[in-house]
């Protein structure tokens, strides 16, 4: 890759990282790109700052068969990238290159790597920092998007070689700095990826020797010599052979920790899976004088504290350890604490001092009394305490540890490599059986072993100790194995107050997160614990359980706090709960979710909908478990009511398939009678929105039959409105009007303003499809007035978009433009992407007819960013809007070609162009011969590129964009 001067990051610039799968950030926010756009951007980043001819870009984008529209598609991709990222791609004659203000992580990596290699002997501290920073940027093998191209392969190989050199520099400097333990895991991973790279082996031998693992150092050399002889028939180099000789003779300075109090152990094994917690403790020590590491027994509090001590000692601090393991009497604990305080006061005043107090569970009151005066007497003193409960001192910072997440059965081998529980198990086994490896043959046994430990680090390490004796496959038969976290917690439950146990039992019914308000709804107020000062015992119980490390908390940005139980805690609690009590809690939980679903139903279509749907997002795991439990408990009707109440949410959050599955499961559980009419109507609507019109029509008709049997005319009316919409969408306006007439006859017996308004809207759509513009406009006028009064913004937006088309066809572009903009505002209030596309497709021809070509082009460009490009009918709507823009700028030939494509596409599907775009459809005559149809994605890309050239690039504002991503 050509060299490039690193660009200084700007506050509002674009950053591109190609050190791994490409990542792009704009103004600090990651931007999602399509695969072809990612590949194009990777090619430009790889070749920067040199310009790349379009023919060369085509070679990078298509390996093998190149499509005939390749040049057009390159322009489309460039246009899309400019819309998403701004003017980051510069056009130079017939080539492209990245702008000078784009920041490339590969430039910063090269700069830091060069500094590390250059300064390793002259300025080792600065070189170590540069090497660590460079390695931190390197997420995976670079440029995977271009791995199938020779240039991409060569560039990635060159960067890999540079990273290898930087890793060698970093490991050597870490060993020289006395931080050998931290290098073992990275070196093991590097050797696993490149087993024949001799410098890695030499560094690993040095590191193992420095931490006191002399046998491991020699074994590293022996395994390498055996591998070298087997693979390539060579002997190790003279440098590593000499190192082995010196290790055997102990002819090397020993840099192991030698704490003056003799209490810090050697840490031969690296800390696993606690990087975030370690960073949190170290950060807290820079701000607070006392840090308490909290967690249940065996979760790794002591190991984390020792790692903190090791790092502090390597930085020159004076470290003292006080272990209260096995100290039961308060008097003995006080004597031990006094000795530690005396040692701390006698420490070198020129150094910072760290006091570690381990296993303080039973002596919290003693520490609460003695520690504050000691900390106040020495500004350079810090203390780290490990305990199951907080100390309660003023200014105390607490860091909670939980069990590791355990993998699920059947997890792929590659996905297990980064799992901390599996990594700890493998490392612990290799400490006693060095030849052990995680393989495809033993992975299922390893996962089973880790699952039996509940992710508790101590249990994992103790289980690993049995492997040399019984093998990993035999761990399930070891009866005298270690206690699991669940068993330990079960014992601890016996010490809880009744109010605390009741809170845990209620919390265990929640899917994951809960808050105090949910607990109040799930349970009556339990009796207050003796001596409780709080006004409500539930709140007091939650606080006590947090202090006991049985509940984890998450403080949200909006100021709210939510809690959860660790899975082992939940398992232990449910094991202590009777079936009747558990069933009662499940029923209370179901009623809580049902009430929330009813509130969601009431707010659907109003300005409150986005906030309500966000609440459903937070509670969706509870929705899911409430519906599932209802079906299992013989209350499938409750599941149907919940699912039907959030009917619009399923569509808005792209969860149609899940909603359909829930209702079908409930239908099966209810037997011959099946789900009630409203549930059948919801299922029919979901099937329609999921693109299954035949199934939708059948289910809606079934809902009508059952509603008529039960005289539920409101459900019949809803179904008829849905069936009318379905018929209009299939180009059958007469059938739609027949359905609407039936709805009108039933509505005359009731007063239902919403249904009357929607009926006028559907009637207007049917007459619009018949080409009767004045009649359609009349019904839409009535619908808009009524819907404005009712406050249903979604139906109002649809009616306004439809009326915009009618007013344009009637020759009133100004009124059409006003309606389209109003529809767009409604979509933005609701964060509704589908409604936004409908409004945008109405806005484009209206703006074009009104002479505002820039607004029209931008509307089409914004719709193109979210509209699916694989659906021919959807793309036709986009293409017709684009044709209106092309016609408005005088490119009549392009407009005619696009309209002709739409004619052919609809004809191939057995239909015709919608009457809403009759004026645009008239640009091309129907008697022209058909051409070979292009794929919808190709035509959509051409439209996007064209409108991008007409309107200046601007941040997309399609309603709902990025509001529903990742849901």
GUFIDO-192413 format. One record per residue (C-alpha): x, y, z. Coordinates in steps of 0.02 Angstrom, whole numbers, plus 32768, in hexadecimal, padded with zeros to 4 digits. Example, Ala and Ser with C-alpha at 12.3 -4.5 7.8 and 13.67 -1.06 7.14 Angstrom:
BEGIN
82677F1F8186;82AC7FCB8165;
//
This chain:
BEGIN
800080008000;804680AD7FD6;808181188066;801181A5809B;802782348117;7FAD821681A6;7F1C828E81A9;7EF682E6824A;7E4B82B28289;7DCC833C827B;7D3A835882F1;7CBE83358265;7D2482C381F3;7D1B821481AF;7D87818781F5;7DA580E58196;7DF1804D81EA;7E2B7FC08179;7E8D7F618200;7E097ED98202;7D5C7EDF81B1;7D487F928178;7CF8800C81F1;7CC480BC81C6;7C9981468241;7C5481F1821A;7C55827282A6;7C7F81E5831E;7BE8817A82EC;7BFF80D68290;7BAC80D381E4;7B60803281A0;7B8B800F80EA;7B597F8C806C;7BD77F068038;7BFD7F537F8F;7C167FFE7FDE;7C8A7FB38060;7CF27F5F7FD8;7CFE7FFF7F73;7D328064800B;7DB37FE0803B;7DFF7FED7F8C;7E0C80AA7F98;7E5780A08047;7ED5801D800F;7F1280877F7E;7F0B81317FD6;7F4581B57FB1;7F55817D7EFC;7EBC81927E8A;7E6E80F37E45;7E2A80EA7D94;7D7880AC7D86;7DB080157D21;7E257FE67DAF;7D987FFA7E2D;7D2E7F847DC4;7DBA7F027DD3;7DB87F167E90;7CFA7F0B7E9D;7CDB7E767E2B;7D4B7DDD7E26;7D257D767D8C;7C867DA27D2E;7C6C7E5F7D23;7BB87E9B7D08;7B937F057C70;7B577F937CE0;7BF77F927D48;7C2980467D23;7B7B80857D4F;7B7A801F7DEF;7C23806A7E23;7BD681187E0F;7B4080DE7E75;7BAD809D7F02;7C15813D7F04;7B7781A67F09;7B32813F7F9A;7BD581517FFB;7BD3820D7FE2;7B2282168024;7B5381B180BD;7BFE81FE80E0;7C0182A6808A;7C7F82D78004;7D04825A803B;7D1F82167F8A;7D6F828E7F0F;7D56827C7E52;7DF2829C7DE9;7DD682857D2E;7DA181CF7D1C;7DE0819A7DC8;7DB481A77E7F;7E1881BF7F1F;7DF881E57FD6;7DFD8299800E;7E8E82DB8076;7E1F82F5810F;7DF5823C811E;7E4E81E981B2;7E91813A8191;7EBC80CB8224;7F3E807181BC;7FA3811381B2;7FA28126826F;7FD0806E8282;80678082820F;80A1811F8269;809580D08317;80E4802E82DB;8177808B8290;818F80EF8331;818B8050839A;820F7FF88332;827C80938327;827580C383E1;827A80188433;832F802D846C;833B80EA8480;8293811084D3;8247806A850C;81B580B6856C;817B811C84D6;819980888463;8130801784D2;80A0809484CF;80AC80A48411;80B07FE783FA;801B7FCC846C;7FB880548412;7FE3800B8368;7FB17F5B839C;7F0F7F9E83E4;7EDC7FE0833A;7EF57F3682EA;7E4E7EDA82FB;7E687E4C827D;7EBC7E2881D7;7EAD7EC7816E;7E427EDF80D4;7DDA7E3F80DA;7D677E91805A;7DF47E817FD9;7E3B7DDA8010;7E0E7D8E7F68;7E737E107F07;7F327E057EF4;7F4A7EBB7F26;7EE17EA87FC1;7F3C7E097FF1;7FE67E5C7FDB;7FB57EF78040;7F6F7E8D80CF;800C7E2180D3;807C7EBA80DF;80177EFF8170;80187E5581C6;80D77E5281B9;80E17EFF8209;806B7ECA8294;80D77E3182B5;816F7EA082CC;81117F17833F;80D47E8683AB;81877E4B83BF;81BD7EFA83F7;812A7F07846F;81477E5E84C0;82027E7E84D4;81E57F278525;815F7EDF8598;81D57E5785D3;825E7ED685F1;81E37F3E8657;81BB7EAB86C9;810E7E8E8680;812F7DE38637;808B7D968673;80297E0B8601;80847DCE8566;80617D148574;7FAF7D138534;7FD37D84849D;806D7D1C8473;800B7C798483;7F887CBE840B;800E7CFB8392;80647C518394;7FC07BF98375;7FA97C6582D9;80607C5A82A1;80AE7BC182F5;81537BC68295;817F7C7B82BA;821A7C668327;82217D13837A;81777CF283CA;81B97C508416;82537CA78459;81ED7D3184A9;81757CB284F7;82087C538543;824B7CF4858E;81A07D2585D2;81807C7C8623;822C7C7C8672;82147D2B86B7;81737CFC8711;81C47C62875B;817C7BE086E6;82267B9486BB;81DB7AED8689;81607B448615;81ED7BA685C4;824D7B07859D;81B07AAF8560;818E7B4084E9;82397B22849A;82227A648494;81787A6F843F;81BD7AEB83C0;82537A7E8396;81E179E7837E;81697A4A8310;81F77A9082A8;824179E48289;8197799A825D;81597A2581EB;81F47A5E818C;828379EF81C6;82EB7A7D8212;833C7AA382B9;831C7B408322;838D7BD68306;84287BF7836F;83D97C8783D1;83497C218417;83BC7B8C8438;842F7BFD849E;83987C3F84FE;83657B8E852C;84157B6B856C;84137C0685DA;83687BD9861E;83A37B2A864C;84377B7786A8;83CA7C0286F4;84457C7A86A6;83CB7D0B869B;83967D968710;82F37D6C876A;82737DF9875D;81E97DA387BF;81887E04883F;81D87E0588EA;815F7E658959;81AE7EA389F7;81227E588A5D;81367DB18A04;807A7D9F89F0;805D7DBE8935;805B7D1A88D7;80AB7CFA882E;80257D0687A7;805E7C8A8726;7FB77C8B86C9;7F767D2B8679;7ED27D7786B1;7E457D3C8641;7DA57D968612;7DB67E28868B;7E007EB0861E;7D6E7F278638;7D667F0B86F4;7E237F1D8703;7E1F7FC286A6;7D8E7FFB8713;7DED7FD687B5;7E8C802C8778;7E2880C3873F;7DCB80C987E5;7E6F80C58847;7EA6816287ED;7E0A81BC882B;7DDB816A88D1;7E3B8131896B;7DD480928989;7D9880168906;7D317F7D8937;7D297EE988C0;7C7F7E9788DB;7C3B7DEF88A5;7C007D4388DC;7C7A7CBF8919;7CF57C7A889A;7CD27D008816;7D887D39880F;7D907DCF8885;7E377D9988CF;7E867D758826;7E537E2187E6;7E997E768882;7F3E7E19886C;7F487E5287B7;7F307F0687EF;7FB97EED8871;802E7EA287F0;80197F34877A;802E7FB38805;80CC7F5D8840;81147F5D878F;80F48019878B;815E802E8829;80D4803888AC;80E57FEA8958;80637F5F8965;80267F098A04;7FAA7E7A8A0E;7F3B7E4F8AA2;7EDC7DAC8A8C;7E4C7D8B8B04;7E287CDD8ABE;7E007C6B8B50;7E047CF98BCF;7D5E7CE48C27;7D747D448CCA;7D697E008CC7;7DF97E118D42;7E6E7DAD8CD2;7E387E148C3A;7E5B7EB48C9B;7F0A7E788CC8;7F307E4C8C14;7EEF7EF48BD8;7F5A7F4F8C58;7FF67EF68C19;7FCB7F258B65;7FAD7FDA8B96;80547FE08BEF;80AC7F9C8B54;8054801B8AE6;808780AC8B56;813B80728B4F;8140806D8A91;81B380DC8A2B;815C81878A29;81A081AB897A;8137811E892F;807C8107891C;8038807F898E;7FAF7FFF896A;7F5D7F9789F3;7EFD7EFC89BA;7E807EB88A39;7E407E1089FA;7DA47DB18A31;7D5D7E378AA3;7CAC7DEF8AA1;7C9D7DD38B5D;7CFE7E6C8B94;7CAA7EFB8B37;7C837F5B8BD7;7D397F528C0D;7D767F988B67;7CEF801E8B68;7D36805A8C0F;7DF280478BF2;7E12806C8B3A;7DD781228B2A;7E5481698BAB;7EE481098B5C;7EB881448AAD;7EA581F78AEA;7F5281F48B39;7FB081CE8A98;7F87822489F3;7FEB81A08994;7F8B810C89DC;7F0280AE8980;7EA2801289B6;7E4F7F868954;7DD77F1589B5;7D867E748978;7CDF7E4989C7;7C307E0A89A5;7BE77EA889F4;7C187F5E89EB;7C817FAE8A74;7C1180468A81;7C9A80C98A93;7C8281768A4D;7CD2818789A0;7CD980CA8986;7CD6809388CE;7C8B7FE788AE;7CB37F74881C;7C417EDC880A;7C7A7E3787BD;7C037DB88773;7C177D088734;7C537CF08681;7BD27CD585F9;7BD57C1D85CB;7BC47BE48516;7B2D7B8884D5;7B377AD3849B;7B627AC583E3;7BC57B6783DD;7C467B648351;7CFD7B4B8380;7D317BF48337;7CB17C5083A1;7CF17BFF8441;7DA27C418434;7D747CEA847D;7CFD7CAA8503;7D4D7CD185AD;7D057C378603;7D487BC2857E;7DED7C1F8577;7E047C118633;7DDA7B57862F;7E577B3485A4;7EE07B9D85F6;7EC27B46869E;7ECA7A99864E;7F6A7AC685F2;7FB87AFC8697;7FB17A4686CF;7FAB79F18624;80117A5D85AB;7FE679F48512;7F2B7A138523;7EDA7A758495;7E287AA88469;7DF97A4383CF;7D607A13836D;7D66796883C1;7D5F79A78475;7D007A4B8461;7C577A028494;7CA279BA8534;7CF67A60855D;7C527ABF8545;7BF77A4385B3;7C7C7A52863A;7C737B108638;7BB67B0F863D;7BB97AA286DA;7C207B288732;7B9F7BB28710;7C2F7C1E86D2;7C7B7C2D8780;7D387C43876A;7D677BE18806;7CF97B4F87D2;7D457B558723;7DF67B4B8768;7DCB7ABD87E0;7D737A5C8756;7E0C7A7086E7;7E787A21876D;7E1C797C8756;7E43796F869C;7EEE791886AC;7E9B78908715;7DF5787286BD;7E0378D08618;7D8F795A85E1;7D0D78D985A9;7D07788F8658;7CE5792F86BA;7C2B790C86BB;7C48786D8721;7CB078C187A8;7C3F78C3883F;7CB6791B88B5;7CD179AC883F;7CCB7A648871;7C307ABA88AE;7BD87B25882C;7BA27BD98843;7AED7BA1884A;7B117B2C88DC;7B6F7BB58938;7AE27C32891F;7A617BB28959;7ABC7BAB89FF;7AC07C698A07;7A047C7589EA;79E97C278A94;7A337CC48AE5;79C07D408A8C;79317D9E8ADD;78827D688AA3;786B7E0D8A48;790F7DF589E9;78E37D4489B5;78367D7D897C;78847E05890F;78FC7D8788C1;786C7D11889B;780B7D9C8845;78A57DD787E6;78C77D2787A9;78257D2D8743;78667DBD86D9;78B97D8F8636;79567DF3865B;79497EA78699;78D07EE9871B;78BA7F848784;78697FAB882B;77C87FDF87D5;77BA7F338785;77D77EE0882D;774A7F46887A;76D67F0487F2;770F7E508805;77007E3E88C1;76A77E828959;77127EE689CF;77757E678A37;778B7E808AF2;78167EFA8B1A;78B87EB48B5E;78D97ED88C16;79277F838C2D;79057FBB8B79;78FF80798B6A;78BA80868AB9;780280AD8A9B;77EB80178A29;78327F698A48;78437F3C898E;78BC7FCC8971;791D7F9E8A0E;79277EE889D7;796A7F18892B;79F07F858978;7A247EFB89EF;7A2D7E7B8961;7A9A7EF188FB;7B0F7F018990;7B167E43899A;7B497E3788E1;7AAE7DD288B8;7A667E598845;7AC17EB687BC;7A8E7F68878E;7A967FCB86ED;7A8C808986FA;7A4380CD8659;7A6981728605;79B881B08627;79D381A586E3;7971810486FB;79BC80688746;79907FB48720;79CB7F13876F;79E27E5D8742;7A0B7DB88794;7A9E7D50875C;7A607CB0870C;7AAC7C448798;7A537CB28818;79B07CA187B9;79C67BE487B0;79E67BD78869;79517C468894;78D97BE58824;79197B458874;78DE7B89891C;78327BC088DB;77997B5088E2;773A7B298843;769E7B848880;77007C1F88AF;775D7C1D8809;76B97C0E87A9;766F7CA0880A;77057D0E87E1;76FE7CDB8729;76477D0D8723;766D7DB68775;76F97DD286F8;76847DA78668;76027E2386A6;76877EA986B4;76BC7E9185FF;76077E8685C5;75E37F2F8614;767B7F7C85C1;76447F328519;75997F83852E;75ED802C854B;7654800F84AF;75B57FEC844C;756880908486;760280F68456;762180A583AD;761881278323;762681BB839D;76BA822B83C3;76DC81BC845A;76FB812383ED;77BA813183DD;77D0813E8499;775580B084B8;77AA80418437;78528068848A;78098026852D;77D27F8884D2;78857F788493;78C47F7A8546;78407EFE857E;783C7E9084E4;78927DFE8538;78097E0785BC;77847E108534;77CE7D7684E5;77D57D118586;77277D4C85BC;76D97D108518;77397C6C851D;770A7C4A85D3;76547C7485AE;764D7BF08526;76A57B718594;76327B988629;75927B7E85C5;756F7C3885B4;75927C4B84FA;75097CCF84EC;75767D428556;76067D2884DC;75917D53844B;75577DF284A0;760B7E2A84C1;76427E03840F;75A97E5A83C5;75BF7EF58431;766D7F1483E8;76367EEC8335;768C7F8682ED;772C7F6A8352;774C7EC482FB;77557F208255;77B17FBB8293;783C7F5282DF;784B7ED48250;780C7E4682BF;777D7E0C8251;77BC7D58824C;77C17D4E830A;77147D99831E;76CE7D1E829F;77247C8D82F9;76DB7CC083A3;76297CCB8360;76367C2882FF;76767BD0839B;75E67C178401;756D7BE38377;75AC7B308383;75A57B318442;74EE7B688442;74B97ACE83E3;74267AC2836B;73DF7B6B8399;74847BC38377;74AA7C77839F;741F7CF683B7;73ED7D6B8328;745D7DFE8359;74F57D8C8361;74CA7D4282B7;74BA7DF28271;75667E1F82B8;75B17D81826F;75637DA981C5;75A97E5A81C8;76577E1C81F7;76527D9D816A;76207E2780F0;76B07E978129;77277E02811E;76FE7DEE8064;768B7D578072;75E97D9C8025;75927CF48007;75AB7CBB80BB;757C7D6880F8;74D77D688097;74AA7CBB80D8;74CF7CEB818C;74707D8E8180;73D87D338139;73E47CB681C8;73E97D488242;734B7D9081F1;72ED7CEB81FF;73167CDA82B8;72F37D9282DD;72487D83828B;72247CEA82F4;724D7D4D8392;71FB7DEF8352;72A27E4B835E;727D7ECB82D7;73157F358304;73877EA482D5;73257E888233;733E7F3F8207;73FA7F368229;74087E9A81BC;73A67EE9812D;74187F828132;74B17F0F812A;74647EA9809C;743E7F49803C;74F17F83804E;752D7ED98013;74BB7EDB7F7B;74EF7F8C7F49;75A57F5A7F55;75837ECA7EDE;75327F3E7E5F;747E7F077E87;74257FAA7EB6;73777F627E94;73967ED67F11;73D77F597F8A;73387FC17F7C;72CE7F257F99;732A7F04803C;731A7FB9806F;725F7FBA804D;724A7F2B80C7;72B07F8B8148;724680278129;71A47FC88146;71E17F8981ED;722C80308220;71828083820C;714A802782A9;71DB80688312;72338109833C;72EB80EC8318;7344818782D5;73EA812F82B6;739D80A6824A;7336812881EB;73D4818C81C5;743780F5818D;73A580B98123;73A8816080C6;7464814E80B0;7454809D8067;73C380D57FFA;742B81647FB7;74B780EA7F8E;743F807A7F2E;73F6810A7EC8;74A781487EA7;74CF809F7E5D;743380AF7DF1;747381567DB1;73E281BA7DFD;7449824A7E43;73BD82BE7E82;736382317EDE;740581F27F29;743482A37F61;738B82BB7FB4;739D821E801E;7450824A8049;741C82F98081;73A182AB80FA;7424822E8136;74A882B68155;7430832381B9;73F482938225;74A1824A8241;74E682F38275;745E82FD82F8;747C824A8333;753A825B8339;756A81BC82D9;760881FD8286;762E815F8223;7587815581C9;758C821281B6;763682058161;75F5818180E9;755B81EA80BF;75C5828680A2;763F822A8030;75AF81E47FCA;7559828D7FC0;75FD82DA7F86;75F8826A7EED;754382987ECA;756383537ED7;75F883437E63;758F82E57DE3;7509836C7DF6;758A83F27DC6;75AA843E7E73;7664841C7E94;767284997F23;75E984427F87;763483997F59;76DE83D17F9A;7691840D803E;763983678059;76D783028035;773D836A80B0;76B783558135;76BB82998119;7778829D812C;776982FA81D2;76F082768213;776C81EE81E4;77F98246823E;7793825C82DC;777281A082DC;7822816E82A2;77C88105821F;783680D4818A;77AC8084811F;773D811D8132;77D4818A810E;77F0812F8069;77388144803B;774181FE8062;77E682118004;77A081BE7F68;770F823A7F6E;778382CE7F90;77F582B17EFA;777682C57E6C;771B834E7ECB;77BB83B37EDF;77EB83917E2A;774283CE7DEF;775684697E5D;7800848E7E0E;786984657EA9;78DA83E47E58;795A83E17EE5;78D683B07F66;7892832D7EEF;793E82E17ECF;796982DF7F87;78C582897FB1;78EC81FE7F35;799F81EE7F77;796381DD802B;78E281597FFD;796780F97F9C;79D080E68039;794D807D8094;78D980348010;79017F7B7FEB;794F7F6C7F3F;79217EB57F25;78657ECF7F14;78347EFF7E63;778F7F507E95;77E07FB87F1F;786B7FEE7EA9;77EA80227E27;77A880A57EA1;785980E77EB6;787B80E57DFA;77DA81427DD1;780881C87E50;78B481D27E00;786481E27D54;7804827A7D92;78AB82CA7DC4;78FC829C7D1D;786B82E67CBD;787183857D25;792983A37CFC;790A83837C42;795482D47C37;78B882927BE0;791081FF7B8F;794881BC7C39;789A81D57C82;784981787BF0;78C380E77C03;78A180D77CBC;77E380DF7CA6;77EF805C7C1D;784D7FEB7C96;77C180007D16;773D7FD77C93;77997F377C67;77B47F087D1D;76FC7F1A7D4A;76C77EBF7CAB;773A7E2E7CD6;76E57E247D80;76397E217D30;760B7ED37D62;76167F877D2A;766080297D6A;760280777DFD;758E81047DCD;75E481717E51;7671818E7DD3;7604819A7D39;7654823F7D05;770281F57D12;76CD81537CBB;769381BA7C26;774981E67C00;775C81407BA3;76DD80F27B2E;76A380417B4E;76B3800E7A99;7771800F7A9A;77C67F657A8E;78017F167B31;78B97F0B7B58;791B7E907BC0;78F37EC87C73;79847EFF7CE0;798A7EC17D96;79317F367E10;79D07F557E72;7A2A7F937DD5;79A1800E7DA8;799080497E5D;7A4B80697E64;7A4280CC7DC2;79B581377E08;7A1581557EA9;7AB0818B7E4A;7A4C82007DDA;79EE825A7E65;7A9182657EC7;7ADB82C87E37;7A43833C7E34;7A3883637EEF;7ACE838F7F5F;7AFE83067FDB;7AAE83178084;7A9A82A8811D;7A07823180FB;796A825F815A;78F481D2812F;788281C081C7;78BA8137823C;7966812181EC;79DD80DD8270;795080DA82F0;792B802282CE;79DA7FE6829F;7A187F58830B;796C7F348357;
//
